[in-house]
């Protein structure tokens, strides 16, 4: 063998020996790692999911902003209502302490009087409560002057039963007048038998032919009046019409002057109604516009906190132009 083959063989042997040594080293490392991880439990690690961007709902954001504004306004209204109620309570307490019986129509002492009577009724023994057959009497309050004055006011009111069987209450001084009016109503509702007989006798005197002749003369007089008129309306041809025309029917006068005044009055009412409806609609449009501006401002503040540019305002009509469109000419 020449020198070249010997050198080649020695290089190959050295490569194999180095590879074998590297293989043995890796096998030792593997066995060592295997022994170290033998007692460790295997845990499955789930790969993190990709985050899906959430889509923003414009309607929900607008409603949330509107709710926030309404909650702030409700808090202000609640505080204002509480202040008004406290002021009202202080005023009532002041009026209860003062003696203003002849100044106001409201009896501020009545509630306090009833509370005192109920408290005394609960605190008194049962033997003192039963007076005059078991009924609780107000004799226990004779020594208290303030309660006696309050109870004396109740004597001015009396109860009575009217012609329709209803129990009513009025002042004692107005009782005679109300009784006279009630008697007149009772006579109209329940006429006496004598008046009924007189009415039937009067009807018997007028025969059918006489009644027909009277109706014919009345019709001829009405037709004569219509011949002289240039304009004939629906009310002119209603000859003792017995049918009902409904709630939308307006009975105009047969005279031209009175009829014209009635029509002018109805036209004025119609114009006033239209004007009021237009004003209400204009106020509603203005309020909706203000709410829209508040919601847009709240949305822009939220976008500013998130680092987003503000939204471009939508092209809207001015409130004055919207009001002009709402108003009916």
C-alpha positions as CSV (number, residue, x, y, z in Angstrom):
1,X,0.0,0.0,0.0
2,X,1.3,3.4,-0.9
3,X,1.4,6.4,1.4
4,X,-1.8,8.0,0.0
5,X,-4.0,5.0,0.8
6,X,-2.5,4.7,4.3
7,X,-3.3,8.4,5.0
8,X,-6.8,8.1,3.6
9,X,-7.5,5.0,5.8
10,X,-6.2,6.7,8.9
11,X,-8.4,9.7,8.3
12,X,-11.4,7.5,7.9
13,X,-10.7,5.6,11.1
14,X,-10.3,8.8,13.0
15,X,-13.6,10.1,11.7
16,X,-15.4,6.9,12.7
17,X,-13.8,7.0,16.2
18,X,-14.9,10.7,16.6
19,X,-18.4,9.9,15.4
20,X,-18.6,6.9,17.8
21,X,-17.5,9.1,20.7
22,X,-20.1,11.8,19.8
23,X,-22.8,9.1,19.6
24,X,-21.9,7.7,23.0
25,X,-21.9,11.2,24.5
26,X,-25.4,11.9,23.1
27,X,-26.7,8.6,24.3
28,X,-25.4,9.3,27.8
29,X,-27.1,12.7,27.8
30,X,-30.4,11.1,26.7
31,X,-30.2,8.5,29.4
32,X,-29.5,11.2,32.0
33,X,-32.4,13.4,30.8
34,X,-34.7,10.3,30.8
35,X,-33.8,9.6,34.4
36,X,-34.4,13.2,35.4
37,X,-37.9,13.4,33.8
38,X,-39.0,10.0,34.8
39,X,-40.8,11.2,38.0
40,X,-42.3,14.4,36.5
41,X,-45.9,14.3,35.4
42,X,-46.7,15.3,31.9
43,X,-48.9,18.4,31.5
44,X,-50.7,19.3,28.3
45,X,-50.3,22.9,27.4
46,X,-53.1,24.3,25.3
47,X,-52.0,26.7,22.6
48,X,-53.4,30.1,23.2
49,X,-56.3,31.0,21.0
50,X,-56.1,33.9,18.7
51,X,-58.0,36.9,19.9
52,X,-60.9,37.8,17.7
53,X,-61.5,41.6,17.4
54,X,-64.9,42.6,18.8
55,X,-67.3,44.5,16.5
56,X,-68.7,47.6,18.1
57,X,-72.4,48.1,17.9
58,X,-73.2,51.7,17.2
59,X,-76.8,51.5,18.5
60,X,-75.8,49.9,21.8
61,X,-73.1,52.5,22.4
62,X,-75.6,55.3,21.7
63,X,-78.1,53.8,24.1
64,X,-75.4,53.4,26.8
65,X,-74.3,57.0,26.4
66,X,-78.0,58.1,26.5
67,X,-78.5,56.1,29.7
68,X,-75.5,57.7,31.4
69,X,-76.8,61.1,30.6
70,X,-80.3,60.2,31.8
71,X,-78.9,58.8,35.1
72,X,-77.0,62.0,35.7
73,X,-80.2,64.0,35.1
74,X,-82.2,61.7,37.3
75,X,-79.7,62.2,40.1
76,X,-80.1,66.0,39.8
77,X,-83.9,65.8,39.7
78,X,-83.9,63.5,42.7
79,X,-81.8,65.9,44.7
80,X,-84.0,68.8,43.7
81,X,-87.2,66.9,44.6
82,X,-85.8,66.0,48.0
83,X,-85.0,69.7,48.7
84,X,-88.5,70.7,47.6
85,X,-90.1,68.0,49.8
86,X,-88.0,69.0,52.8
87,X,-89.0,72.7,52.3
88,X,-92.6,71.6,52.0
89,X,-92.4,69.6,55.2
90,X,-90.8,72.5,57.1
91,X,-93.6,74.8,55.9
92,X,-96.3,72.3,57.0
93,X,-94.8,72.0,60.4
94,X,-94.7,75.8,60.7
95,X,-98.4,76.0,59.7
96,X,-99.3,73.3,62.2
97,X,-97.7,75.2,65.0
98,X,-99.4,78.5,64.1
99,X,-103.1,79.3,64.6
100,X,-104.4,80.1,61.1
101,X,-107.9,78.6,61.1
102,X,-109.6,81.6,59.5
103,X,-106.8,82.3,57.0
104,X,-106.6,79.0,55.1
105,X,-109.2,76.6,53.8
106,X,-107.0,73.6,54.7
107,X,-107.2,72.3,58.2
108,X,-103.6,71.7,59.1
109,X,-104.5,70.5,62.7
110,X,-106.9,67.7,61.5
111,X,-104.2,65.1,61.0
112,X,-102.5,65.9,64.3
113,X,-105.9,65.7,66.1
114,X,-106.7,62.3,64.6
115,X,-103.3,61.0,65.6
116,X,-103.7,62.2,69.2
117,X,-107.2,60.6,69.4
118,X,-105.9,57.3,68.0
119,X,-102.9,57.3,70.4
120,X,-105.1,58.1,73.4
121,X,-107.6,55.4,72.3
122,X,-104.8,52.8,72.2
123,X,-103.2,53.9,75.5
124,X,-106.5,54.2,77.5
125,X,-107.7,51.1,79.4
126,X,-110.7,49.2,77.9
127,X,-113.0,50.3,80.7
128,X,-112.7,53.9,79.8
129,X,-113.1,53.3,76.0
130,X,-116.6,51.8,76.4
131,X,-119.1,54.6,76.9
132,X,-122.8,54.7,76.1
133,X,-123.3,51.1,75.0
134,X,-119.7,50.3,74.1
135,X,-119.0,53.2,71.7
136,X,-115.9,55.2,72.1
137,X,-116.8,58.8,72.9
138,X,-114.8,61.9,72.6
139,X,-115.5,62.8,76.2
140,X,-111.9,61.9,77.1
141,X,-110.8,65.0,75.2
142,X,-113.0,67.5,77.0
143,X,-110.1,68.8,79.1
144,X,-107.9,69.6,76.0
145,X,-109.0,72.9,74.4
146,X,-107.2,72.4,71.1
147,X,-108.9,69.1,70.4
148,X,-112.3,70.5,71.3
149,X,-111.8,73.4,68.9
150,X,-111.0,71.0,66.1
151,X,-113.9,68.7,66.8
152,X,-116.3,71.7,66.9
153,X,-115.5,72.4,63.2
154,X,-117.0,69.0,62.3
155,X,-120.4,70.1,63.6
156,X,-120.8,72.5,60.7
157,X,-121.0,69.6,58.2
158,X,-124.1,67.5,57.9
159,X,-125.0,64.5,55.9
160,X,-128.3,64.0,53.9
161,X,-129.7,61.7,51.3
162,X,-130.6,63.3,47.9
163,X,-133.4,62.3,45.5
164,X,-131.2,59.7,43.8
165,X,-130.5,57.9,47.1
166,X,-126.9,59.1,47.4
167,X,-125.5,60.1,50.8
168,X,-124.0,63.6,50.5
169,X,-122.3,66.1,52.8
170,X,-122.6,69.8,53.0
171,X,-122.4,72.8,55.3
172,X,-125.3,73.3,57.6
173,X,-126.0,76.8,56.3
174,X,-126.3,75.5,52.7
175,X,-128.6,72.6,53.6
176,X,-132.0,74.5,53.0
177,X,-131.0,75.6,49.5
178,X,-129.7,72.1,48.5
179,X,-132.9,70.5,49.9
180,X,-135.1,72.8,47.8
181,X,-133.1,72.0,44.7
182,X,-133.3,68.3,45.6
183,X,-137.1,68.5,46.0
184,X,-137.5,70.1,42.5
185,X,-135.4,67.3,41.0
186,X,-137.5,64.8,42.8
187,X,-140.7,66.3,41.3
188,X,-139.3,66.1,37.8
189,X,-138.2,62.5,38.3
190,X,-141.3,61.3,40.0
191,X,-144.4,63.4,38.9
192,X,-147.5,63.1,40.9
193,X,-150.4,61.0,39.6
194,X,-152.6,64.1,39.1
195,X,-150.2,65.7,36.7
196,X,-150.0,62.4,34.7
197,X,-153.7,62.3,34.4
198,X,-153.9,65.9,33.2
199,X,-151.2,65.2,30.6
200,X,-153.1,62.2,29.3
201,X,-156.4,64.2,29.1
202,X,-154.6,66.9,27.0
203,X,-153.3,64.3,24.7
204,X,-156.8,62.8,24.3
205,X,-158.3,66.2,23.2
206,X,-155.9,66.4,20.2
207,X,-157.0,63.9,17.7
208,X,-154.8,62.3,15.0
209,X,-156.3,64.5,12.2
210,X,-155.8,67.7,14.1
211,X,-152.2,66.8,14.8
212,X,-151.7,66.0,11.1
213,X,-153.2,69.3,10.0
214,X,-150.9,71.2,12.5
215,X,-147.8,69.4,11.1
216,X,-148.9,70.2,7.5
217,X,-149.3,73.9,8.3
218,X,-145.8,73.9,9.9
219,X,-144.3,72.3,6.9
220,X,-146.0,74.8,4.5
221,X,-144.6,77.7,6.6
222,X,-141.1,76.3,6.4
223,X,-141.3,75.7,2.7
224,X,-142.5,79.3,2.2
225,X,-139.4,80.6,4.1
226,X,-137.1,78.4,1.9
227,X,-138.5,79.8,-1.3
228,X,-137.3,83.3,-0.3
229,X,-133.8,82.1,0.5
230,X,-131.0,82.0,-2.0
231,X,-128.9,79.4,-0.2
232,X,-130.5,76.3,1.3
233,X,-128.5,74.3,3.8
234,X,-129.0,70.9,5.4
235,X,-130.5,72.4,8.5
236,X,-133.2,74.1,6.4
237,X,-134.6,70.7,5.2
238,X,-134.6,69.0,8.6
239,X,-138.3,69.0,9.3
240,X,-138.5,67.7,12.9
241,X,-135.8,65.1,12.2
242,X,-135.8,62.4,14.9
243,X,-132.6,60.5,14.1
244,X,-129.3,61.2,15.7
245,X,-126.3,62.4,13.6
246,X,-123.4,61.2,15.8
247,X,-120.8,63.1,17.8
248,X,-119.2,64.7,14.8
249,X,-122.3,66.6,13.8
250,X,-122.6,70.3,14.5
251,X,-126.1,71.8,14.4
252,X,-125.6,75.1,12.5
253,X,-128.2,77.8,12.7
254,X,-130.7,78.3,9.8
255,X,-130.0,82.0,9.9
256,X,-127.2,83.2,7.6
257,X,-125.6,85.6,10.1
258,X,-125.6,83.2,13.0
259,X,-124.4,80.4,10.7
260,X,-121.5,82.6,9.5
261,X,-120.5,83.4,13.0
262,X,-120.5,79.7,14.0
263,X,-118.3,78.8,11.0
264,X,-115.9,81.6,11.9
265,X,-115.7,80.3,15.4
266,X,-115.1,76.7,14.3
267,X,-112.4,77.9,11.8
268,X,-110.7,79.8,14.6
269,X,-110.7,76.7,16.9
270,X,-109.2,74.6,14.0
271,X,-106.4,77.2,13.5
272,X,-105.7,77.3,17.2
273,X,-105.5,73.5,17.3
274,X,-103.2,73.4,14.3
275,X,-101.0,76.0,15.8
276,X,-100.7,74.2,19.2
277,X,-99.9,70.9,17.4
278,X,-97.2,72.6,15.4
279,X,-95.7,74.1,18.6
280,X,-95.7,70.8,20.4
281,X,-94.1,69.1,17.3
282,X,-91.4,71.9,17.2
283,X,-90.6,71.4,20.9
284,X,-90.3,67.7,20.3
285,X,-87.9,68.2,17.4
286,X,-85.8,70.6,19.5
287,X,-85.6,68.2,22.4
288,X,-84.6,65.3,20.0
289,X,-81.9,67.5,18.5
290,X,-80.5,68.3,22.0
291,X,-80.5,64.7,23.0
292,X,-78.7,63.8,19.7
293,X,-76.0,66.4,20.4
294,X,-75.5,65.1,24.0
295,X,-75.1,61.5,22.7
296,X,-72.6,62.6,20.1
297,X,-70.6,64.5,22.7
298,X,-70.5,61.5,25.0
299,X,-69.5,59.2,22.1
300,X,-66.7,61.6,21.2
301,X,-65.4,61.7,24.8
302,X,-65.4,57.9,24.9
303,X,-63.5,57.8,21.6
304,X,-61.0,60.3,22.8
305,X,-60.3,58.2,25.9
306,X,-59.7,55.2,23.6
307,X,-57.3,57.2,21.5
308,X,-59.6,57.4,18.5
309,X,-60.4,60.5,16.4
310,X,-63.8,62.1,16.9
311,X,-66.6,61.2,14.6
312,X,-67.6,63.6,11.9
313,X,-70.9,65.2,12.6
314,X,-73.7,64.1,10.3
315,X,-75.3,66.8,8.2
316,X,-78.5,67.9,9.9
317,X,-80.9,70.7,9.4
318,X,-81.0,73.5,11.8
319,X,-83.7,73.5,14.4
320,X,-85.3,76.6,13.0
321,X,-85.6,75.0,9.5
322,X,-87.0,71.8,11.1
323,X,-89.6,73.8,12.9
324,X,-90.6,75.6,9.7
325,X,-91.0,72.2,8.0
326,X,-93.2,71.0,10.9
327,X,-95.5,74.0,10.9
328,X,-98.4,73.4,8.7
329,X,-99.2,76.5,6.5
